[in-house]
Amino acid sequence: MSAFVSTHDSDSDSEIRTRRGETPMAMVGLFWITEGCVYLGAKPVGAGPGVRLTEGGVEILGDGQGGRSWGWDEVRGLDVRDVAVRSAGRRLASMAFDSVVVLFTGDGEQPPLFTVCVETEGDGTVEASVLAAVTGGIHTPDEYDLSRSLLARLADGTTTVGELVGWRRDEPEDVAPTKDQRLALLREWTAAAV
């Protein structure tokens, strides 16, 4: 279900976001990409947990997570763990089951958390929790593997946050990439330099 629900069929997602003061975003793998920064998992609301990647570095967000940040020159590695990964078929079955449970019980859950590990020069490895942003919190193996490769490239500087936000700025605001397009983008951003 979309987080941007309209009671008017004529309203596009971008019009609704604009009225709410929200910036256009797109999910690609584990990344919530806006026109100004990239979040791992869902963009946090209020004091919710999150990790933001900017041109300047990595920021840990949310109450109880320390509010720490590092410039890219201090970051030695980025990785994730506790991410739900299933094949496309198993992901669909899991989402269908969850929908039935919510339908009968009315008991919807918060998205699952996963852990981001930021390896730093001065502080060692720091862990932060983030909320999954995809339906059911489940990623396919390809999305997960390519996302981890992209995190490594961001940490070592072979890919920049600017490339991801630049793509978002160039895309139409109301168009979300398809699964094949998302995988193609991850492959492009993780391709070895020629």
LOTIKE-581821 format. One record per residue (C-alpha): residue number from 1; residue in one letter; x, y, z. Coordinates in Angstrom, 3 decimals. Example, Ala and Ser with C-alpha at 12.3 -4.5 7.8 and 13.67 -1.06 7.14 Angstrom:
# LOTIKE-581821
(1; 'a'; (12.300; -4.500; 7.800));
(2; 's'; (13.670; -1.060; 7.140));
# end
This chain:
# LOTIKE-581821
(1; 'm'; (0.000; 0.000; 0.000));
(2; 's'; (1.304; 3.431; -0.870));
(3; 'a'; (2.138; 5.845; 1.913));
(4; 'f'; (0.587; 8.575; -0.236));
(5; 'v'; (-3.141; 7.876; -0.381));
(6; 's'; (-5.479; 10.260; -2.125));
(7; 't'; (-9.228; 10.555; -1.960));
(8; 'h'; (-9.182; 12.284; -5.337));
(9; 'd'; (-8.436; 10.111; -8.355));
(10; 's'; (-7.065; 13.107; -10.241));
(11; 'd'; (-4.230; 13.759; -7.766));
(12; 's'; (-0.832; 12.315; -8.653));
(13; 'd'; (1.604; 11.140; -5.977));
(14; 's'; (3.862; 14.103; -6.726));
(15; 'e'; (0.972; 16.582; -6.269));
(16; 'i'; (0.098; 14.997; -2.922));
(17; 'r'; (3.747; 15.050; -1.789));
(18; 't'; (4.092; 18.684; -2.839));
(19; 'r'; (1.005; 19.686; -0.808));
(20; 'r'; (2.425; 17.811; 2.187));
(21; 'g'; (5.834; 19.459; 1.745));
(22; 'e'; (7.486; 16.123; 0.943));
(23; 't'; (10.259; 15.700; -1.576));
(24; 'p'; (10.083; 13.155; -4.392));
(25; 'm'; (11.742; 9.849; -3.550));
(26; 'a'; (12.289; 6.406; -4.995));
(27; 'm'; (13.197; 3.070; -3.439));
(28; 'v'; (16.057; 1.237; -5.131));
(29; 'g'; (17.239; -1.830; -3.225));
(30; 'l'; (17.813; -0.844; 0.400));
(31; 'f'; (18.013; 2.857; -0.520));
(32; 'w'; (15.337; 5.557; -0.148));
(33; 'i'; (16.639; 8.151; -2.609));
(34; 't'; (15.505; 11.774; -2.454));
(35; 'e'; (16.680; 14.803; -4.398));
(36; 'g'; (19.034; 15.792; -1.573));
(37; 'c'; (20.186; 12.661; 0.244));
(38; 'v'; (19.839; 8.890; 0.557));
(39; 'y'; (18.392; 6.960; 3.495));
(40; 'l'; (19.065; 3.325; 4.240));
(41; 'g'; (15.637; 1.763; 4.668));
(42; 'a'; (12.749; 4.109; 5.347));
(43; 'k'; (13.183; 7.834; 5.844));
(44; 'p'; (12.659; 8.272; 9.596));
(45; 'v'; (9.710; 10.246; 10.874));
(46; 'g'; (10.223; 12.452; 13.911));
(47; 'a'; (12.674; 10.804; 16.283));
(48; 'g'; (12.465; 7.444; 14.491));
(49; 'p'; (15.595; 5.423; 13.786));
(50; 'g'; (17.494; 5.892; 10.547));
(51; 'v'; (20.743; 6.354; 8.665));
(52; 'r'; (21.187; 9.197; 6.185));
(53; 'l'; (23.900; 9.302; 3.530));
(54; 't'; (24.809; 12.731; 2.174));
(55; 'e'; (27.563; 14.145; -0.003));
(56; 'g'; (29.311; 14.993; 3.271));
(57; 'g'; (29.109; 11.585; 4.954));
(58; 'v'; (27.021; 9.272; 7.121));
(59; 'e'; (24.581; 10.383; 9.845));
(60; 'i'; (22.838; 8.188; 12.416));
(61; 'l'; (19.383; 9.514; 13.246));
(62; 'g'; (16.808; 8.863; 15.945));
(63; 'd'; (16.424; 8.821; 19.692));
(64; 'g'; (18.730; 6.462; 21.523));
(65; 'q'; (21.132; 6.012; 18.616));
(66; 'g'; (23.601; 8.702; 19.547));
(67; 'g'; (23.041; 11.155; 16.696));
(68; 'r'; (26.581; 10.577; 15.446));
(69; 's'; (28.023; 11.469; 12.059));
(70; 'w'; (31.220; 10.950; 10.084));
(71; 'g'; (32.678; 12.455; 6.930));
(72; 'w'; (33.372; 10.031; 4.082));
(73; 'd'; (37.101; 10.291; 4.820));
(74; 'e'; (36.401; 8.735; 8.266));
(75; 'v'; (34.204; 5.889; 6.971));
(76; 'r'; (36.057; 2.623; 6.292));
(77; 'g'; (33.064; 0.404; 5.561));
(78; 'l'; (29.263; 0.179; 5.374));
(79; 'd'; (27.254; -3.010; 5.624));
(80; 'v'; (23.858; -4.294; 6.736));
(81; 'r'; (22.550; -7.336; 8.543));
(82; 'd'; (19.198; -8.678; 9.727));
(83; 'v'; (17.630; -7.818; 6.350));
(84; 'a'; (14.779; -10.151; 5.380));
(85; 'v'; (15.795; -11.776; 2.081));
(86; 'r'; (13.593; -14.194; 0.131));
(87; 's'; (13.125; -15.237; -3.470));
(88; 'a'; (10.483; -13.301; -5.406));
(89; 'g'; (7.984; -16.153; -5.036));
(90; 'r'; (8.508; -16.537; -1.286));
(91; 'r'; (8.385; -12.754; -0.878));
(92; 'l'; (4.999; -12.621; -2.621));
(93; 'a'; (3.647; -15.501; -0.510));
(94; 's'; (4.833; -13.841; 2.702));
(95; 'm'; (3.238; -10.516; 1.736));
(96; 'a'; (-0.046; -12.266; 0.864));
(97; 'f'; (-0.075; -14.064; 4.225));
(98; 'd'; (0.630; -10.808; 6.095));
(99; 's'; (-2.230; -9.108; 4.210));
(100; 'v'; (-4.651; -11.860; 5.216));
(101; 'v'; (-3.583; -11.609; 8.866));
(102; 'v'; (-4.153; -7.837; 8.849));
(103; 'l'; (-7.507; -8.279; 7.079));
(104; 'f'; (-8.808; -10.689; 9.721));
(105; 't'; (-7.172; -9.272; 12.840));
(106; 'g'; (-6.791; -5.599; 11.969));
(107; 'd'; (-3.393; -5.871; 13.594));
(108; 'g'; (-0.819; -4.281; 11.315));
(109; 'e'; (2.806; -4.262; 12.402));
(110; 'q'; (5.532; -1.696; 12.181));
(111; 'p'; (7.957; -2.443; 9.379));
(112; 'p'; (10.783; -4.714; 10.515));
(113; 'l'; (14.097; -3.229; 11.591));
(114; 'f'; (17.462; -4.063; 10.100));
(115; 't'; (20.948; -3.091; 11.245));
(116; 'v'; (23.394; -0.782; 9.499));
(117; 'c'; (27.064; -1.220; 10.448));
(118; 'v'; (29.259; 1.850; 9.963));
(119; 'e'; (32.960; 1.048; 10.239));
(120; 't'; (34.818; 4.228; 11.151));
(121; 'e'; (38.420; 5.227; 11.569));
(122; 'g'; (38.116; 6.613; 15.084));
(123; 'd'; (35.049; 4.951; 16.586));
(124; 'g'; (35.371; 1.384; 15.319));
(125; 't'; (32.176; -0.247; 14.081));
(126; 'v'; (28.989; 1.540; 15.103));
(127; 'e'; (25.598; -0.114; 14.635));
(128; 'a'; (22.286; 1.639; 14.011));
(129; 's'; (18.758; 0.388; 13.461));
(130; 'v'; (16.617; 1.429; 10.506));
(131; 'l'; (13.086; 0.539; 9.454));
(132; 'a'; (12.649; -1.433; 6.244));
(133; 'a'; (10.841; 0.616; 3.599));
(134; 'v'; (9.607; -2.075; 1.219));
(135; 't'; (6.289; -3.856; 1.579));
(136; 'g'; (6.687; -6.654; 4.099));
(137; 'g'; (10.287; -5.578; 4.737));
(138; 'i'; (11.496; -8.336; 2.402));
(139; 'h'; (14.116; -7.920; -0.330));
(140; 't'; (15.065; -10.307; -3.111));
(141; 'p'; (18.566; -11.844; -3.052));
(142; 'd'; (19.624; -9.724; -6.067));
(143; 'e'; (18.478; -6.474; -4.422));
(144; 'y'; (20.251; -7.401; -1.205));
(145; 'd'; (23.561; -8.447; -2.794));
(146; 'l'; (23.689; -5.431; -5.109));
(147; 's'; (22.749; -3.074; -2.247));
(148; 'r'; (25.602; -4.456; -0.120));
(149; 's'; (28.000; -4.001; -3.047));
(150; 'l'; (26.802; -0.418; -3.454));
(151; 'l'; (27.354; 0.249; 0.260));
(152; 'a'; (30.949; -0.964; -0.093));
(153; 'r'; (31.466; 1.296; -3.127));
(154; 'l'; (30.007; 4.298; -1.285));
(155; 'a'; (32.367; 3.637; 1.637));
(156; 'd'; (35.453; 3.368; -0.571));
(157; 'g'; (34.470; 6.337; -2.748));
(158; 't'; (34.142; 4.493; -6.075));
(159; 't'; (30.455; 5.512; -6.167));
(160; 't'; (29.128; 8.737; -4.622));
(161; 'v'; (25.840; 9.751; -3.055));
(162; 'g'; (25.772; 12.453; -5.737));
(163; 'e'; (25.291; 9.803; -8.420));
(164; 'l'; (22.192; 8.450; -6.658));
(165; 'v'; (20.589; 11.822; -5.902));
(166; 'g'; (21.523; 13.059; -9.386));
(167; 'w'; (19.546; 10.171; -10.862));
(168; 'r'; (16.545; 11.071; -8.617));
(169; 'r'; (16.692; 14.724; -9.698));
(170; 'd'; (16.686; 13.717; -13.368));
(171; 'e'; (13.682; 11.381; -13.074));
(172; 'p'; (10.049; 12.482; -13.357));
(173; 'e'; (8.694; 13.073; -9.852));
(174; 'd'; (5.657; 10.826; -10.197));
(175; 'v'; (7.326; 7.788; -11.778));
(176; 'a'; (8.657; 4.945; -9.655));
(177; 'p'; (11.169; 2.621; -11.309));
(178; 't'; (10.027; -0.935; -12.064));
(179; 'k'; (11.745; -3.944; -10.491));
(180; 'd'; (13.886; -4.439; -13.620));
(181; 'q'; (14.801; -0.738; -13.681));
(182; 'r'; (15.746; -0.815; -9.984));
(183; 'l'; (18.028; -3.814; -10.523));
(184; 'a'; (19.547; -2.135; -13.603));
(185; 'l'; (20.289; 0.990; -11.547));
(186; 'l'; (21.941; -1.054; -8.792));
(187; 'r'; (24.033; -2.863; -11.407));
(188; 'e'; (25.021; 0.458; -13.001));
(189; 'w'; (26.028; 1.981; -9.645));
(190; 't'; (28.037; -1.125; -8.687));
(191; 'a'; (29.745; -1.645; -12.051));
(192; 'a'; (33.518; -1.705; -11.905));
(193; 'a'; (35.241; 1.365; -13.297));
(194; 'v'; (36.625; 0.823; -16.798));
# end
